[in-house]
Amino acid sequence: MIKYKYEGNEYLLEFDRASVELLEKMGFNLNDFSGKFATMQPMLFRAAFIKNHKFEKGLNYDKMWAEVKDKQGLINALIDMVAETYQTLMGDENNEGNANWEVM
C-alpha cells in the first residue's frame, strides 16, 4: 500500500483482484508497459485509486499525476504491487499434499 498526499488529502493506493481486472479492461498490459510508457504510466496511477477511492468524486487524476514527485519511483512501486496481485491470483503456492488435479 502507498500513502499518497495531495492538496491536504491522503489517499491509499493499492490493488486487489477487482482493481487489476479493471486496469486490464482499461487496456493495461504489463508486457507492453515499456512500449507504451506515456499511456501506461498515468493509467496505472489512476487504477491504483480504484480499490480505496472508487467512489470519490472530483478527483483530477491527470493533475495529480502531473504533480507527482519521483514518478519513476512511484511507477516502480505500483508495478511491484500489480505483480504481487498477479501472483495472488494463482492461488496457494503451497504444493504439499495431494493435488486435486493431474495431467493425463
N, C-alpha and C positions, 0 to 999 in steps of 0.2 A: 504494500500500500504506500502511496505517495501523498504527503500533505502538500497541497499547492495553495499558496496565499495570493489573493488578487483583490485589490481595492478594499481591503479590510475584511474580506471574507475568506474563510478557509474551506477548501474542497478536498475530499478524499478520492484520489484516483486509484482505481483498481479494476480488475477484470474477473469475470466468472464465465461460466459456460454461455449464458444468455448474452452477455455483452460481447463476447468473442464471436458468437453466431451473428449478431447484428453487425459487427465490424466486417465480417466476411461478406454479408449481404450488401454492405456499402461499397464493396469492391476491393477490400483489403486482401492481399496475398503476401504472406511473409517472404515467399520465394521471389516475388517481384519487387520487394521493398527498395533495393538499391537502384533498380532501373526506373522507378517512378518516384523518386525521392520527394519532389515538390508536391505531389499528390498524397503520397502515403504518410508523410510526417504529420500534417495537420489532421488527416483522417484518424490516425492512431491517437493523437492527442484528444480529439473530440470524443472518440469512443471510450476513452478512459473515464469519462464522466458518467457514462450510461448506468453503471451499477448503482451508484450512490446519489446521483443528481439528475436522474432521467426526467423528472417532472418539474424541475426548476425552470421557471420562465425567465426570459430576458437575458440569458447568458450569451454573450457575444464571443463565441469561440475563436473567431478569426482575430479579434482584437486581443483576446487573452493570449493566443499563440504568438502574435506579433511581439508581445511584451515579455515572453519567456526569456529568462537569462539561462545561459548554458543549454541551449536547445539540444546539442548532441548528447550531453549527459542525461537529460530527461528522456530523449528518444531511446537511448540505450537501456535505461531502466524500464521504460514501457515495453520495449521488445522482450526483455527478460521476463516481464510479468505475463505477456501473451504466451511466450514459450512455456512457462510454468503451467499456464492454464491448459495448453495443448497436452502437456504431459498428464495432467489430472484427468483429461478426457479418455485416456487409455485405461483408466481404472487402476485397480490394485496391482502394484508391481511385485507383490509377494507371490512367487511361483511355487511355494511349498505346498505339499498336499496333492490330492488328486484333482486334475483339471476336469472340468465338466464338458470338455470337447477334445476331439483328436482328429488328426489328418488321416484319411484312409487312402 
